[in-house]
Amino acid sequence: MPVLMSMFMPMTTSASAMRRVLAALLFTAIAVAAPCLAAPALPGGILRDIESIEQDLEAADGSGDIRALEARALSQAERLAGGNAADRWARALYLQLASEAAVHRQAYVEAAEHIAKARAVRGIGTGMRAHWQHREASLRLGGGQQARGADLLSDWLGEHPGDVADYWQLAGAQARLERWQAAKGSVSAGLARDDSPSDAHLMLAASIYQQAGEDDKALRMLERLLARAPENPDTWRRAAGLAQRLGQHAHAAALWEAGWRQGVLEGEAALERRIRLHLAAGTPARAAELLKAALEQGRLGDSLAHRRLLATAYQQARVRPSALEAWRRVAEQSGEAEDWLYIGQLAARWGKDAPAREALSRAQSLGSEQASAWLSYLDQHPLATQ
């Protein structure tokens, strides 16, 4: 499922984005932790060192510089382990700095490990702990740890309102893990909060609903997608296929017609499916019209299979003269006794004595015992010609 595998993959952190992140680090930590009264005052020397690492990270332009600063932050965090409340708070902030440095070099799993250690520091307030859990979840998902990241994010959303991006991110992770029922719930929550989901999100929702057995909802997602992005033939095919699975054959035919008329669906295979969908939808006259024109114009090969399909379409449409003529052409092309027998039986049912006898005689000459029995029956019970 390529669309699922490509969604929500980690993005490269640009230098400007990194500067914005770093500039907000201490502000976020203080703003989140202050309401919980869990952020003790830090000594001036530690504050200056943290600010120095921030500034150096902003200016760093090479992976070597980033690694050195990450190692410096980790060293400080280790030095402060087991200290008093202020030391523990400083340790957590150093670990956060190390995490953002790891993000800058796209080491998302290492970044998540640093944040996890910050989150585990004793005495951290619930607000900051929750903030870091959300961050860790995103980092683990970005680093490919789908199960762990999804569990963290799901737990976080169970206690916090989150925003629409959280639900889409969780749905994507659950889809990659093939947790279809859980993903269905996340998608529904995302759609409830998203007035205008992106094309990628609509496709994700369709895939999840389909895998979860909600074909009707999957179809609605695809139709919303087609209304704004009708250029993908696979989407038309998928929508028509879902409509057929739901038993909505007329709807499937209408979808295929729309895709065909827009020039998105084309070629012999698409034309033949268009014809067969009309047959399934109960519009055999239209199927016969399309197939007859396609054969005459050479857009479909004049094969025995196509001739059988044309005869079937005329028969279902109850266009009797055309149906008998089409079946006659099939029998002449196949040379099979069974085909002539079928024409004779069909003509007899429709009260066509002469065509019935002619076809049955041809079948008899080809060795059909049933045809002989039918001819004997017609001799004894002449047809009332219609």
N, C-alpha and C positions, 0 to 999 in steps of 0.2 A: 504494500500500500504506500506508494511513493509520497503522496501528498501528506500522509501522516508522519512519515519519517523525516520530512524536510521542515516541518513546522517547529517554531520555537527553539531553534538551535542557537547556540551562543553567538553574540555579535561581538566583533572586534571593538575594544574600547579605544576611542580616539583620544588624542592628547587633550583636546578641549573638554571632552566629556570627563576625562580623568580629573582635570582641574576642578570641574564643577563638583564632582564627587568628593574630592579631598577637601574642598572649601566648606562642604556641608558636614563633614564628619563630626567635628566637635559640637557644632550647633545641634545636629540631630541627636547625638548622644545626650547632651544636656537637656534638650527640649523633651525628649522621651522619658528620660530618667527622673527629671525634677519632680513631676507630679507624684511619683512614687517615693520621694524623699530618700532615694537610694544612691545619690551621686554626691559623695563627700567632696569637700574642697581638696584640690590637689596642690602640692607644693609648687612654688614658682619655678623651680628648676625642672621639674617633670613637665609642667605646662610648656615651658620654653623648648624642651627637647621634642615634645610631641609636635609643636608648631614647626620646629626645624625639619623634622622628618616630612611633615606635610609639604613644606615649601620645596624641599629637595625632590620629593616625588613629582611635584608640579613641573619642575625644571628638568627632570630626568628624560633623556632621549635615547637611551639604549637599554637592552635587557640586562647588561652587566650592572649598570647603575641601579636598576630596579631591584635586582636580586640582592645587591648589597644593602639597600635600604630596608628590604624585607627582612633580611637577616638581622639587621640592627634593631628593628622593632621587636623581632622575636627574642633577641637576646635580652632586651629590656624587660619584656614580658616575663621571661624566665627568672630574671633577677628579682622581680617583684612578687613571685609566687610565694604564697604562705604568709604574706605580710599583714598589716592592718587593713582596715576598710579602705583607706585612701590608696594604699598600695594595690589592693585587689582591683579597685576601680581603674587605676592607671594601667594595670596589667590588661584589663579588658579592652581599653582604648588602644593600647599598643597592638593587641591581637587584631583589632579591627583595621588598623593601619596596615598590618601585614597582609590581611585578607585583600584589601584594595590594591596593594602592590601586586599580589598574585593575579588578581583580575587583569591588571594592566598588561601582564605577560600571558594572559589567556590560560592560566593554570587554574581552572575553575574548581576542580576537586580540592586542590591545596587551599584555595581561598575559602572553600566551604569548611575545611578542617580547622582553619584558623578561627573562623566565626563560631564554629561549634565549641571550641575551647573558650572563647569569650563568653558565650552563652552559659557555659557551665561554671563560670567563676562564682564562687560563693558570695552571696549578698547582693547580686545584681537584681535590680527591681523587675517586677513582672512586665512592665511596659517595655523596658529595654530588651528583656529576654525574648518577648514576643516579636519585637522588631527584628532581632537577630535571627530568630527562627524563620521568619519570612525570607530574610536575606539568604540564609543557608539553603532553604528549599530551592530558591531560584538558581543559586550557584550549583547545587548538586544536579538539578535538571540540565543546566547548561553544560555541565561536565559529563553528562551521559549516565549519571546515577539515577535512573528514572524511578525505580521503586522507592528508594530512600527519599528522593526529592518529592515524589508524589505523596508519600505518607506524611512528610513534614508539612507540606502545603495543605493537604486535606485536614490535618489536625488543626492547623492554624485557622483555616476557614471555618472550622467547627466552632471557634470561639471569637472570631472577628468577622466583621462584615465584608472586608475585602473590596476590591473593585473588579470591573468587568475583565480586565487583563488577567487577574488571578484565576478566574474560572476558566478562561480559554486556555491558559497555560496548563492548568491541572487537567483539563479535558484532553489536551494533546498528549500529556504524559501518560494518562490512563489508557488512551488509545494505543500508544506504543507498547504498553504492557498488556494489551488485549483484555483490560478490565472493562468490558463493554457496558455492564450495568452501572458501574460507578461513573464511567465516562458519560453515560446518558444523563445522569443527574447533574453532572458538572456543565454539560452543554445546555441543558434546560435552564440552569441558573444563569449561565452566560447570556443566553438569548433573552431572558427576562430583564436583564440589565443593559442590553445593547440594542439601541434603536436602529442602528445601521451596521450590522455585522459585515466584515470584509468578505470578499469573495473566498479567500482562503478559509475563513471561519465557517462560511456556509458549506463549503465542501467538506470540511472536517465534521461538521454537524451531520451532514448527510451520511458520511461514512460510518459514524458512530451509531446513528439511529438504525441504519441498515444492519450493522453487525449485531445490534441489540434486539433485532427482530421487529423494529418499528418502521416497517416499509412505508407506511402512509406519511409519517413525519419526514422520513428521508426524501420522499418524493416532493413534499412541500419545500424542503430546503433547496432541492435541485431546481424546482420551478422558480423560486426566488432568484437563484443564481442565473438561470437562463434569461430572466426578464432584464437583467442588467449586463450580462456577458454571454451573448448567444453564439459566440464564434467557435466554441469548442465542440466538435462533433461527438466526442466521447460522452459529454454531459447529456446531449440529446439521446444518445443510445441508452445510456444508463437510466435516464428518466423514463423512456418508453418501456424499457425492460421491467422497471419497478411497477409501472402501471399495469403491465401484463400480469406480473406476479400477483397483483392485488385483484385481478379479474376485471380490471377496467380497460377492456379491449378497445372501446371507442376512444377513450382518453389516450391510450397508447398510439392509436392511429392518428389522432389529431396532433399529438406531439411530433410524431415522425413527419407528418405533412408540413408542420410549421418549420421544422429543421430543413426539410427538402426545399421548401419555397424560398427560404433565406439563402439557399445555396451552400449551406454548411454540410448537409448530407448529400452525397453524390456518388456516382459509380454504379456498376451492375449490382453489387451486393446490396447496396442501400435501396436501389430501385426494387429489387426482388422482395426485400423485407417490407417495403412500403406496400407492395401488392398483397403480401401474405397478412399484413396487419389489417388491411381492409377486409380480407376474407374473415379473419377472426373477429372483427368488429361488427360483422353483420351488414357490410356494404359490398356484397360480391359484384354488383353491377359495376361499381367504380373500379374494383380490382380487375374485372374483365376488360374494361375500357382501357385501363393503363397497360395491361399486359398485351392486349391486341396491338396497341400503338407501338409499344416497345419492340415487339416481334417484327412488325411491318417496317419499322425504321432501323432495325438492326442494332438497337441499343441493348437487347438481350439476345443471346444465342438461340437459334431455332432448334432447340433440343426436344427430345421426347418428354423430358420432365416438365419443360415449360408448356408444351402442348397439353399435357395432362392437367397442369395447373389452370390453363385457360378453359379447358372443358369443364373442370370442377367449378370454376367461377361462374360460367354461364349456367351450369346446372343448379348451383345454389341460388342464383338470381332468377331461376325459373324462366329463362329465355330459351324456350324449348327448341326451336329450329336451330339457333346458334349452338346450343349445347350438343344436339345430335350431330351436327356437322363437325363440331370440334372433336367429339369422341370418334367420329368416323376417321378423321385425319390421324388421330392417335393410333387407331387400329391398323390403318394402312401403313403407318410408319413402323409400328412394332411387329406386325405380322403374327400376333399372338391370338390364339383361339379365345382366350379369356377376355380380351378386349372386345372382340366381336360379340361374344356371348353377353357381355355387360351392356353393349349398345342395344342388342335385341331385347333384353329384359327391361331396359329403361324405356325403349320405344313402346313396348307392350304395356307397361304401367301407364304410359301417357296416351294409350289408345291409338298409336300410330301403327296400323297393321302392316302396310307395305314395308316401311323401314325396319320393322321388327322382323319380318320374315326374311328380308334380304340379309340382315346382319346375322340372324340365327343360321341361315343356310351357309354363310361364310364360315361361321364357327364350326358347323357340322363338318364341312369339308376339311377343316383343320384338325378333326378328330375329337371334337367335344361331344361327349355322350349327353350332357345336360342340354345342349342345343337341340339334339334329336328329340328329347323328351318335351322340350318347349314347343317344338314345331308340331308334334303330335297333339299336344294340348290345344294349340291354336286352331288346328284342323277341327277339333271337336267343339271348341268354344270360340267361334269367330269374334273378333274384337268389334265393338261398336266404335267405329272410327270417329275420333274427335277432331 
